Every structure is written in C-alpha cells, then in structure tokens.
Amino acid sequence: MNLFGTDGIRGVANTELTCEIAYRLGRAMGIHLSQGMDL
C-alpha cells in the first residue's frame, strides 16, 4: 500500500486511509508546524 504520491496523500477512505492513519498524519503535521518548521 502506497499512500504518498507526487500529488499528496491518496487512498480509499476507511480502507487504505483509515481514521487512525489520518489522525496520526494530522498530529505529526501539527507538531511539525508548531515547532516552526516548513513543509
């Protein structure tokens, strides 16, 4: 399963891209951005 592509994150909702994965990605992004880092 490859969720990351050249156009962003892709996957079938609730199958490949589960709520848990979405939560973890969002949390990681929030931590990353709160530390003043660029994307």
C-alpha positions as CSV (number, residue, x, y, z in Angstrom):
1,M,0.0,0.0,0.0
2,N,1.4,3.3,-1.1
3,L,-0.4,6.4,0.4
4,F,2.1,9.0,-0.6
5,G,2.4,10.2,-4.3
6,T,3.6,13.2,-6.2
7,D,0.2,14.9,-5.7
8,G,-0.2,14.3,-2.0
9,I,-1.7,11.6,0.1
10,R,-4.1,9.2,-1.6
11,G,-6.1,6.2,-0.6
12,V,-9.6,4.7,-0.2
13,A,-11.3,6.2,2.8
14,N,-11.8,3.8,5.7
15,T,-9.9,1.1,3.8
16,E,-6.4,2.2,2.9
17,L,-6.6,5.6,4.6
18,T,-8.1,4.8,7.9
19,C,-9.1,7.2,10.6
20,E,-6.1,6.2,12.7
21,I,-3.7,7.0,9.8
22,A,-5.4,10.3,9.1
23,Y,-5.2,11.2,12.8
24,R,-1.5,10.3,13.1
25,L,-0.7,12.3,9.9
26,G,-2.6,15.3,11.2
27,R,-1.0,15.1,14.6
28,A,2.5,14.8,13.1
29,M,1.8,17.8,10.8
30,G,0.6,19.9,13.8
31,I,3.7,19.1,15.9
32,H,6.0,19.7,12.9
33,L,4.4,23.1,12.2
34,S,4.1,24.2,15.8
35,Q,7.9,23.9,16.0
36,G,8.3,26.5,13.3
37,M,9.4,24.0,10.6
38,D,8.5,24.3,6.9
39,L,6.6,21.7,5.0
